[in-house]
Amino acid sequence: MTAKTILVKIRIPEYLIKKIDNLQERGIYTSRTEVILDSVRRLVFAYRTDNPLKIA
């Protein structure tokens, strides 16, 4: 089962796009979308209240 996706438009500074593209060129990610999704997942996980790794 695939999660429903919603299009979100954002503006990203050029220097970050260059870093995102570099990650893609190195084969770490397959697309800009994958880089941004992984980044958002990591951020959301870091702020979870049930995150066992979060330091109070």
mmCIF file as Biopython writes it, N, C-alpha, C and O atoms, coordinates in Angstrom:
data_model
#
loop_
_atom_site.group_PDB
_atom_site.id
_atom_site.type_symbol
_atom_site.label_atom_id
_atom_site.label_alt_id
_atom_site.label_comp_id
_atom_site.label_asym_id
_atom_site.label_entity_id
_atom_site.label_seq_id
_atom_site.pdbx_PDB_ins_code
_atom_site.Cartn_x
_atom_site.Cartn_y
_atom_site.Cartn_z
_atom_site.occupancy
_atom_site.B_iso_or_equiv
_atom_site.auth_seq_id
_atom_site.auth_asym_id
_atom_site.pdbx_PDB_model_num
ATOM 1   N N  . MET A ? 1  ? 0.838  -1.178 0.000  1.0 0.0 1  A 1 
ATOM 2   C CA . MET A ? 1  ? 0.000  0.000  0.000  1.0 0.0 1  A 1 
ATOM 3   C C  . MET A ? 1  ? 0.885  1.244  0.000  1.0 0.0 1  A 1 
ATOM 4   O O  . MET A ? 1  ? 1.787  1.371  0.828  1.0 0.0 1  A 1 
ATOM 5   N N  . THR A ? 2  ? 0.627  2.143  -0.917 1.0 0.0 2  A 1 
ATOM 6   C CA . THR A ? 2  ? 1.395  3.372  -1.034 1.0 0.0 2  A 1 
ATOM 7   C C  . THR A ? 2  ? 0.673  4.514  -0.339 1.0 0.0 2  A 1 
ATOM 8   O O  . THR A ? 2  ? -0.539 4.680  -0.481 1.0 0.0 2  A 1 
ATOM 9   N N  . ALA A ? 3  ? 1.431  5.295  0.412  1.0 0.0 3  A 1 
ATOM 10  C CA . ALA A ? 3  ? 0.840  6.447  1.099  1.0 0.0 3  A 1 
ATOM 11  C C  . ALA A ? 3  ? 0.443  7.514  0.087  1.0 0.0 3  A 1 
ATOM 12  O O  . ALA A ? 3  ? 1.111  7.704  -0.929 1.0 0.0 3  A 1 
ATOM 13  N N  . LYS A ? 4  ? -0.650 8.203  0.380  1.0 0.0 4  A 1 
ATOM 14  C CA . LYS A ? 4  ? -1.088 9.306  -0.467 1.0 0.0 4  A 1 
ATOM 15  C C  . LYS A ? 4  ? -0.055 10.420 -0.391 1.0 0.0 4  A 1 
ATOM 16  O O  . LYS A ? 4  ? 0.457  10.721 0.688  1.0 0.0 4  A 1 
ATOM 17  N N  . THR A ? 5  ? 0.251  11.025 -1.514 1.0 0.0 5  A 1 
ATOM 18  C CA . THR A ? 5  ? 1.205  12.129 -1.519 1.0 0.0 5  A 1 
ATOM 19  C C  . THR A ? 5  ? 0.494  13.422 -1.888 1.0 0.0 5  A 1 
ATOM 20  O O  . THR A ? 5  ? -0.509 13.420 -2.601 1.0 0.0 5  A 1 
ATOM 21  N N  . ILE A ? 6  ? 1.031  14.514 -1.391 1.0 0.0 6  A 1 
ATOM 22  C CA . ILE A ? 6  ? 0.496  15.842 -1.647 1.0 0.0 6  A 1 
ATOM 23  C C  . ILE A ? 6  ? 1.640  16.708 -2.159 1.0 0.0 6  A 1 
ATOM 24  O O  . ILE A ? 6  ? 2.734  16.700 -1.594 1.0 0.0 6  A 1 
ATOM 25  N N  . LEU A ? 7  ? 1.387  17.447 -3.221 1.0 0.0 7  A 1 
ATOM 26  C CA . LEU A ? 7  ? 2.399  18.335 -3.794 1.0 0.0 7  A 1 
ATOM 27  C C  . LEU A ? 7  ? 2.542  19.559 -2.911 1.0 0.0 7  A 1 
ATOM 28  O O  . LEU A ? 7  ? 1.562  20.237 -2.601 1.0 0.0 7  A 1 
ATOM 29  N N  . VAL A ? 8  ? 3.788  19.837 -2.505 1.0 0.0 8  A 1 
ATOM 30  C CA . VAL A ? 8  ? 4.100  21.018 -1.708 1.0 0.0 8  A 1 
ATOM 31  C C  . VAL A ? 8  ? 5.182  21.786 -2.456 1.0 0.0 8  A 1 
ATOM 32  O O  . VAL A ? 8  ? 6.251  21.245 -2.741 1.0 0.0 8  A 1 
ATOM 33  N N  . LYS A ? 9  ? 4.909  23.028 -2.768 1.0 0.0 9  A 1 
ATOM 34  C CA . LYS A ? 9  ? 5.891  23.858 -3.474 1.0 0.0 9  A 1 
ATOM 35  C C  . LYS A ? 9  ? 6.681  24.662 -2.452 1.0 0.0 9  A 1 
ATOM 36  O O  . LYS A ? 9  ? 6.111  25.307 -1.573 1.0 0.0 9  A 1 
ATOM 37  N N  . ILE A ? 10 ? 8.003  24.612 -2.582 1.0 0.0 10 A 1 
ATOM 38  C CA . ILE A ? 10 ? 8.873  25.366 -1.676 1.0 0.0 10 A 1 
ATOM 39  C C  . ILE A ? 10 ? 9.975  26.036 -2.488 1.0 0.0 10 A 1 
ATOM 40  O O  . ILE A ? 10 ? 10.275 25.632 -3.612 1.0 0.0 10 A 1 
ATOM 41  N N  . ARG A ? 11 ? 10.553 27.040 -1.911 1.0 0.0 11 A 1 
ATOM 42  C CA . ARG A ? 11 ? 11.708 27.706 -2.523 1.0 0.0 11 A 1 
ATOM 43  C C  . ARG A ? 11 ? 12.932 27.311 -1.703 1.0 0.0 11 A 1 
ATOM 44  O O  . ARG A ? 11 ? 12.937 27.415 -0.476 1.0 0.0 11 A 1 
ATOM 45  N N  . ILE A ? 12 ? 13.962 26.859 -2.399 1.0 0.0 12 A 1 
ATOM 46  C CA . ILE A ? 12 ? 15.186 26.413 -1.743 1.0 0.0 12 A 1 
ATOM 47  C C  . ILE A ? 12 ? 16.346 27.230 -2.307 1.0 0.0 12 A 1 
ATOM 48  O O  . ILE A ? 12 ? 16.454 27.383 -3.523 1.0 0.0 12 A 1 
ATOM 49  N N  . PRO A ? 13 ? 17.206 27.752 -1.449 1.0 0.0 13 A 1 
ATOM 50  C CA . PRO A ? 13 ? 18.346 28.535 -1.936 1.0 0.0 13 A 1 
ATOM 51  C C  . PRO A ? 13 ? 19.230 27.705 -2.888 1.0 0.0 13 A 1 
ATOM 52  O O  . PRO A ? 13 ? 19.370 26.491 -2.745 1.0 0.0 13 A 1 
ATOM 53  N N  . GLU A ? 14 ? 19.805 28.405 -3.844 1.0 0.0 14 A 1 
ATOM 54  C CA . GLU A ? 14 ? 20.621 27.742 -4.870 1.0 0.0 14 A 1 
ATOM 55  C C  . GLU A ? 14 ? 21.755 26.922 -4.269 1.0 0.0 14 A 1 
ATOM 56  O O  . GLU A ? 14 ? 22.061 25.839 -4.769 1.0 0.0 14 A 1 
ATOM 57  N N  . TYR A ? 15 ? 22.383 27.414 -3.208 1.0 0.0 15 A 1 
ATOM 58  C CA . TYR A ? 15 ? 23.511 26.676 -2.623 1.0 0.0 15 A 1 
ATOM 59  C C  . TYR A ? 15 ? 23.061 25.318 -2.070 1.0 0.0 15 A 1 
ATOM 60  O O  . TYR A ? 15 ? 23.820 24.350 -2.108 1.0 0.0 15 A 1 
ATOM 61  N N  . LEU A ? 16 ? 21.814 25.247 -1.552 1.0 0.0 16 A 1 
ATOM 62  C CA . LEU A ? 16 ? 21.316 23.961 -1.065 1.0 0.0 16 A 1 
ATOM 63  C C  . LEU A ? 16 ? 20.964 23.028 -2.221 1.0 0.0 16 A 1 
ATOM 64  O O  . LEU A ? 16 ? 21.177 21.819 -2.134 1.0 0.0 16 A 1 
ATOM 65  N N  . ILE A ? 17 ? 20.433 23.586 -3.292 1.0 0.0 17 A 1 
ATOM 66  C CA . ILE A ? 17 ? 20.134 22.769 -4.480 1.0 0.0 17 A 1 
ATOM 67  C C  . ILE A ? 17 ? 21.423 22.147 -5.010 1.0 0.0 17 A 1 
ATOM 68  O O  . ILE A ? 17 ? 21.430 20.984 -5.413 1.0 0.0 17 A 1 
ATOM 69  N N  . LYS A ? 18 ? 22.496 22.904 -5.011 1.0 0.0 18 A 1 
ATOM 70  C CA . LYS A ? 18 ? 23.785 22.366 -5.475 1.0 0.0 18 A 1 
ATOM 71  C C  . LYS A ? 18 ? 24.234 21.206 -4.594 1.0 0.0 18 A 1 
ATOM 72  O O  . LYS A ? 18 ? 24.755 20.208 -5.093 1.0 0.0 18 A 1 
ATOM 73  N N  . LYS A ? 19 ? 24.033 21.334 -3.283 1.0 0.0 19 A 1 
ATOM 74  C CA . LYS A ? 19 ? 24.406 20.247 -2.364 1.0 0.0 19 A 1 
ATOM 75  C C  . LYS A ? 19 ? 23.495 19.032 -2.563 1.0 0.0 19 A 1 
ATOM 76  O O  . LYS A ? 19 ? 23.952 17.891 -2.507 1.0 0.0 19 A 1 
ATOM 77  N N  . ILE A ? 20 ? 22.212 19.284 -2.793 1.0 0.0 20 A 1 
ATOM 78  C CA . ILE A ? 20 ? 21.265 18.199 -3.068 1.0 0.0 20 A 1 
ATOM 79  C C  . ILE A ? 20 ? 21.654 17.482 -4.357 1.0 0.0 20 A 1 
ATOM 80  O O  . ILE A ? 20 ? 21.665 16.252 -4.411 1.0 0.0 20 A 1 
ATOM 81  N N  . ASP A ? 21 ? 21.971 18.251 -5.388 1.0 0.0 21 A 1 
ATOM 82  C CA . ASP A ? 21 ? 22.375 17.657 -6.668 1.0 0.0 21 A 1 
ATOM 83  C C  . ASP A ? 21 ? 23.662 16.849 -6.521 1.0 0.0 21 A 1 
ATOM 84  O O  . ASP A ? 21 ? 23.825 15.813 -7.165 1.0 0.0 21 A 1 
ATOM 85  N N  . ASN A ? 22 ? 24.565 17.320 -5.680 1.0 0.0 22 A 1 
ATOM 86  C CA . ASN A ? 22 ? 25.810 16.590 -5.437 1.0 0.0 22 A 1 
ATOM 87  C C  . ASN A ? 22 ? 25.533 15.231 -4.804 1.0 0.0 22 A 1 
ATOM 88  O O  . ASN A ? 22 ? 26.160 14.236 -5.170 1.0 0.0 22 A 1 
ATOM 89  N N  . LEU A ? 23 ? 24.597 15.183 -3.855 1.0 0.0 23 A 1 
ATOM 90  C CA . LEU A ? 23 ? 24.228 13.898 -3.237 1.0 0.0 23 A 1 
ATOM 91  C C  . LEU A ? 23 ? 23.657 12.947 -4.282 1.0 0.0 23 A 1 
ATOM 92  O O  . LEU A ? 23 ? 23.918 11.744 -4.252 1.0 0.0 23 A 1 
ATOM 93  N N  . GLN A ? 24 ? 22.884 13.495 -5.195 1.0 0.0 24 A 1 
ATOM 94  C CA . GLN A ? 24 ? 22.297 12.685 -6.265 1.0 0.0 24 A 1 
ATOM 95  C C  . GLN A ? 24 ? 23.391 12.201 -7.230 1.0 0.0 24 A 1 
ATOM 96  O O  . GLN A ? 24 ? 23.405 11.032 -7.615 1.0 0.0 24 A 1 
ATOM 97  N N  . GLU A ? 25 ? 24.285 13.080 -7.609 1.0 0.0 25 A 1 
ATOM 98  C CA . GLU A ? 25 ? 25.371 12.713 -8.526 1.0 0.0 25 A 1 
ATOM 99  C C  . GLU A ? 25 ? 26.269 11.630 -7.939 1.0 0.0 25 A 1 
ATOM 100 O O  . GLU A ? 25 ? 26.796 10.791 -8.669 1.0 0.0 25 A 1 
ATOM 101 N N  . ARG A ? 26 ? 26.443 11.651 -6.619 1.0 0.0 26 A 1 
ATOM 102 C CA . ARG A ? 26 ? 27.272 10.645 -5.942 1.0 0.0 26 A 1 
ATOM 103 C C  . ARG A ? 26 ? 26.547 9.324  -5.771 1.0 0.0 26 A 1 
ATOM 104 O O  . ARG A ? 26 ? 27.137 8.350  -5.305 1.0 0.0 26 A 1 
ATOM 105 N N  . GLY A ? 27 ? 25.266 9.278  -6.143 1.0 0.0 27 A 1 
ATOM 106 C CA . GLY A ? 27 ? 24.514 8.030  -6.074 1.0 0.0 27 A 1 
ATOM 107 C C  . GLY A ? 27 ? 23.926 7.738  -4.707 1.0 0.0 27 A 1 
ATOM 108 O O  . GLY A ? 27 ? 23.425 6.639  -4.471 1.0 0.0 27 A 1 
ATOM 109 N N  . ILE A ? 28 ? 23.979 8.710  -3.800 1.0 0.0 28 A 1 
ATOM 110 C CA . ILE A ? 28 ? 23.427 8.505  -2.465 1.0 0.0 28 A 1 
ATOM 111 C C  . ILE A ? 28 ? 21.905 8.524  -2.521 1.0 0.0 28 A 1 
ATOM 112 O O  . ILE A ? 28 ? 21.239 7.780  -1.801 1.0 0.0 28 A 1 
ATOM 113 N N  . TYR A ? 29 ? 21.367 9.371  -3.372 1.0 0.0 29 A 1 
ATOM 114 C CA . TYR A ? 29 ? 19.921 9.468  -3.604 1.0 0.0 29 A 1 
ATOM 115 C C  . TYR A ? 29 ? 19.673 9.431  -5.104 1.0 0.0 29 A 1 
ATOM 116 O O  . TYR A ? 29 ? 20.565 9.729  -5.899 1.0 0.0 29 A 1 
ATOM 117 N N  . THR A ? 30 ? 18.447 9.061  -5.486 1.0 0.0 30 A 1 
ATOM 118 C CA . THR A ? 30 ? 18.131 8.958  -6.909 1.0 0.0 30 A 1 
ATOM 119 C C  . THR A ? 30 ? 17.483 10.212 -7.477 1.0 0.0 30 A 1 
ATOM 120 O O  . THR A ? 30 ? 17.393 10.366 -8.695 1.0 0.0 30 A 1 
ATOM 121 N N  . SER A ? 31 ? 17.029 11.114 -6.604 1.0 0.0 31 A 1 
ATOM 122 C CA . SER A ? 31 ? 16.371 12.330 -7.079 1.0 0.0 31 A 1 
ATOM 123 C C  . SER A ? 31 ? 16.382 13.402 -5.986 1.0 0.0 31 A 1 
ATOM 124 O O  . SER A ? 31 ? 16.650 13.120 -4.819 1.0 0.0 31 A 1 
ATOM 125 N N  . ARG A ? 32 ? 16.087 14.622 -6.390 1.0 0.0 32 A 1 
ATOM 126 C CA . ARG A ? 32 ? 15.951 15.710 -5.423 1.0 0.0 32 A 1 
ATOM 127 C C  . ARG A ? 32 ? 14.815 15.394 -4.451 1.0 0.0 32 A 1 
ATOM 128 O O  . ARG A ? 32 ? 14.925 15.636 -3.249 1.0 0.0 32 A 1 
ATOM 129 N N  . THR A ? 33 ? 13.737 14.857 -4.982 1.0 0.0 33 A 1 
ATOM 130 C CA . THR A ? 33 ? 12.585 14.519 -4.148 1.0 0.0 33 A 1 
ATOM 131 C C  . THR A ? 33 ? 12.989 13.557 -3.042 1.0 0.0 33 A 1 
ATOM 132 O O  . THR A ? 33 ? 12.592 13.732 -1.890 1.0 0.0 33 A 1 
ATOM 133 N N  . GLU A ? 34 ? 13.771 12.551 -3.382 1.0 0.0 34 A 1 
ATOM 134 C CA . GLU A ? 34 ? 14.202 11.572 -2.379 1.0 0.0 34 A 1 
ATOM 135 C C  . GLU A ? 34 ? 15.046 12.231 -1.290 1.0 0.0 34 A 1 
ATOM 136 O O  . GLU A ? 34 ? 14.903 11.903 -0.113 1.0 0.0 34 A 1 
ATOM 137 N N  . VAL A ? 35 ? 15.921 13.157 -1.675 1.0 0.0 35 A 1 
ATOM 138 C CA . VAL A ? 35 ? 16.750 13.869 -0.695 1.0 0.0 35 A 1 
ATOM 139 C C  . VAL A ? 35 ? 15.868 14.653 0.270  1.0 0.0 35 A 1 
ATOM 140 O O  . VAL A ? 35 ? 16.046 14.583 1.487  1.0 0.0 35 A 1 
ATOM 141 N N  . ILE A ? 36 ? 14.919 15.398 -0.283 1.0 0.0 36 A 1 
ATOM 142 C CA . ILE A ? 36 ? 14.068 16.248 0.545  1.0 0.0 36 A 1 
ATOM 143 C C  . ILE A ? 36 ? 13.153 15.410 1.430  1.0 0.0 36 A 1 
ATOM 144 O O  . ILE A ? 36 ? 12.970 15.736 2.603  1.0 0.0 36 A 1 
ATOM 145 N N  . LEU A ? 37 ? 12.575 14.336 0.891  1.0 0.0 37 A 1 
ATOM 146 C CA . LEU A ? 37 ? 11.720 13.457 1.701  1.0 0.0 37 A 1 
ATOM 147 C C  . LEU A ? 37 ? 12.497 12.844 2.865  1.0 0.0 37 A 1 
ATOM 148 O O  . LEU A ? 37 ? 12.002 12.800 3.991  1.0 0.0 37 A 1 
ATOM 149 N N  . ASP A ? 38 ? 13.706 12.373 2.595  1.0 0.0 38 A 1 
ATOM 150 C CA . ASP A ? 38 ? 14.512 11.776 3.657  1.0 0.0 38 A 1 
ATOM 151 C C  . ASP A ? 38 ? 14.852 12.817 4.722  1.0 0.0 38 A 1 
ATOM 152 O O  . ASP A ? 38 ? 14.836 12.519 5.916  1.0 0.0 38 A 1 
ATOM 153 N N  . SER A ? 39 ? 15.157 14.025 4.289  1.0 0.0 39 A 1 
ATOM 154 C CA . SER A ? 39 ? 15.473 15.097 5.222  1.0 0.0 39 A 1 
ATOM 155 C C  . SER A ? 39 ? 14.287 15.426 6.117  1.0 0.0 39 A 1 
ATOM 156 O O  . SER A ? 39 ? 14.449 15.608 7.323  1.0 0.0 39 A 1 
ATOM 157 N N  . VAL A ? 40 ? 13.099 15.502 5.534  1.0 0.0 40 A 1 
ATOM 158 C CA . VAL A ? 40 ? 11.899 15.794 6.316  1.0 0.0 40 A 1 
ATOM 159 C C  . VAL A ? 40 ? 11.614 14.651 7.283  1.0 0.0 40 A 1 
ATOM 160 O O  . VAL A ? 40 ? 11.277 14.891 8.443  1.0 0.0 40 A 1 
ATOM 161 N N  . ARG A ? 41 ? 11.747 13.405 6.817  1.0 0.0 41 A 1 
ATOM 162 C CA . ARG A ? 41 ? 11.544 12.251 7.716  1.0 0.0 41 A 1 
ATOM 163 C C  . ARG A ? 41 ? 12.475 12.326 8.919  1.0 0.0 41 A 1 
ATOM 164 O O  . ARG A ? 41 ? 12.049 12.123 10.056 1.0 0.0 41 A 1 
ATOM 165 N N  . ARG A ? 42 ? 13.749 12.617 8.664  1.0 0.0 42 A 1 
ATOM 166 C CA . ARG A ? 42 ? 14.729 12.697 9.755  1.0 0.0 42 A 1 
ATOM 167 C C  . ARG A ? 42 ? 14.392 13.821 10.732 1.0 0.0 42 A 1 
ATOM 168 O O  . ARG A ? 42 ? 14.531 13.653 11.944 1.0 0.0 42 A 1 
ATOM 169 N N  . LEU A ? 43 ? 13.954 14.955 10.215 1.0 0.0 43 A 1 
ATOM 170 C CA . LEU A ? 43 ? 13.588 16.073 11.072 1.0 0.0 43 A 1 
ATOM 171 C C  . LEU A ? 43 ? 12.379 15.728 11.933 1.0 0.0 43 A 1 
ATOM 172 O O  . LEU A ? 43 ? 12.378 15.974 13.139 1.0 0.0 43 A 1 
ATOM 173 N N  . VAL A ? 44 ? 11.357 15.160 11.312 1.0 0.0 44 A 1 
ATOM 174 C CA . VAL A ? 44 ? 10.152 14.780 12.054 1.0 0.0 44 A 1 
ATOM 175 C C  . VAL A ? 44 ? 10.498 13.739 13.119 1.0 0.0 44 A 1 
ATOM 176 O O  . VAL A ? 44 ? 10.022 13.835 14.250 1.0 0.0 44 A 1 
ATOM 177 N N  . PHE A ? 45 ? 11.314 12.751 12.774 1.0 0.0 45 A 1 
ATOM 178 C CA . PHE A ? 45 ? 11.704 11.724 13.739 1.0 0.0 45 A 1 
ATOM 179 C C  . PHE A ? 45 ? 12.456 12.339 14.918 1.0 0.0 45 A 1 
ATOM 180 O O  . PHE A ? 45 ? 12.254 11.937 16.064 1.0 0.0 45 A 1 
ATOM 181 N N  . ALA A ? 46 ? 13.321 13.310 14.637 1.0 0.0 46 A 1 
ATOM 182 C CA . ALA A ? 46 ? 14.117 13.935 15.690 1.0 0.0 46 A 1 
ATOM 183 C C  . ALA A ? 46 ? 13.246 14.658 16.716 1.0 0.0 46 A 1 
ATOM 184 O O  . ALA A ? 46 ? 13.643 14.803 17.872 1.0 0.0 46 A 1 
ATOM 185 N N  . TYR A ? 47 ? 12.069 15.110 16.302 1.0 0.0 47 A 1 
ATOM 186 C CA . TYR A ? 47 ? 11.190 15.850 17.202 1.0 0.0 47 A 1 
ATOM 187 C C  . TYR A ? 47 ? 10.056 15.008 17.772 1.0 0.0 47 A 1 
ATOM 188 O O  . TYR A ? 47 ? 9.201  15.528 18.488 1.0 0.0 47 A 1 
ATOM 189 N N  . ARG A ? 48 ? 10.039 13.704 17.460 1.0 0.0 48 A 1 
ATOM 190 C CA . ARG A ? 48 ? 9.014  12.838 18.043 1.0 0.0 48 A 1 
ATOM 191 C C  . ARG A ? 48 ? 9.183  12.787 19.549 1.0 0.0 48 A 1 
ATOM 192 O O  . ARG A ? 48 ? 10.301 12.718 20.060 1.0 0.0 48 A 1 
ATOM 193 N N  . THR A ? 49 ? 8.065  12.823 20.251 1.0 0.0 49 A 1 
ATOM 194 C CA . THR A ? 49 ? 8.163  12.776 21.708 1.0 0.0 49 A 1 
ATOM 195 C C  . THR A ? 49 ? 8.513  11.374 22.207 1.0 0.0 49 A 1 
ATOM 196 O O  . THR A ? 49 ? 9.011  11.220 23.323 1.0 0.0 49 A 1 
ATOM 197 N N  . ASP A ? 50 ? 8.259  10.359 21.396 1.0 0.0 50 A 1 
ATOM 198 C CA . ASP A ? 50 ? 8.573  8.985  21.802 1.0 0.0 50 A 1 
ATOM 199 C C  . ASP A ? 50 ? 9.915  8.508  21.239 1.0 0.0 50 A 1 
ATOM 200 O O  . ASP A ? 50 ? 10.215 7.315  21.264 1.0 0.0 50 A 1 
ATOM 201 N N  . ASN A ? 51 ? 10.709 9.434  20.737 1.0 0.0 51 A 1 
ATOM 202 C CA . ASN A ? 51 ? 12.013 9.091  20.175 1.0 0.0 51 A 1 
ATOM 203 C C  . ASN A ? 51 ? 12.958 8.694  21.309 1.0 0.0 51 A 1 
ATOM 204 O O  . ASN A ? 51 ? 13.322 9.537  22.129 1.0 0.0 51 A 1 
ATOM 205 N N  . PRO A ? 52 ? 13.359 7.423  21.367 1.0 0.0 52 A 1 
ATOM 206 C CA . PRO A ? 52 ? 14.224 6.967  22.458 1.0 0.0 52 A 1 
ATOM 207 C C  . PRO A ? 52 ? 15.616 7.579  22.424 1.0 0.0 52 A 1 
ATOM 208 O O  . PRO A ? 52 ? 16.332 7.544  23.425 1.0 0.0 52 A 1 
ATOM 209 N N  . LEU A ? 53 ? 16.011 8.146  21.274 1.0 0.0 53 A 1 
ATOM 210 C CA . LEU A ? 53 ? 17.341 8.722  21.155 1.0 0.0 53 A 1 
ATOM 211 C C  . LEU A ? 53 ? 17.361 10.208 21.499 1.0 0.0 53 A 1 
ATOM 212 O O  . LEU A ? 53 ? 18.434 10.804 21.599 1.0 0.0 53 A 1 
ATOM 213 N N  . LYS A ? 54 ? 16.194 10.808 21.680 1.0 0.0 54 A 1 
ATOM 214 C CA . LYS A ? 54 ? 16.116 12.236 21.973 1.0 0.0 54 A 1 
ATOM 215 C C  . LYS A ? 54 ? 16.643 12.507 23.374 1.0 0.0 54 A 1 
ATOM 216 O O  . LYS A ? 54 ? 16.279 11.835 24.340 1.0 0.0 54 A 1 
ATOM 217 N N  . ILE A ? 55 ? 17.498 13.497 23.456 1.0 0.0 55 A 1 
ATOM 218 C CA . ILE A ? 55 ? 18.061 13.884 24.738 1.0 0.0 55 A 1 
ATOM 219 C C  . ILE A ? 55 ? 17.213 15.013 25.294 1.0 0.0 55 A 1 
ATOM 220 O O  . ILE A ? 55 ? 16.984 16.016 24.619 1.0 0.0 55 A 1 
ATOM 221 N N  . ALA A ? 56 ? 16.749 14.851 26.513 1.0 0.0 56 A 1 
ATOM 222 C CA . ALA A ? 56 ? 15.872 15.861 27.130 1.0 0.0 56 A 1 
ATOM 223 C C  . ALA A ? 56 ? 16.615 17.129 27.450 1.0 0.0 56 A 1 
ATOM 224 O O  . ALA A ? 56 ? 16.025 18.075 27.972 1.0 0.0 56 A 1 
#
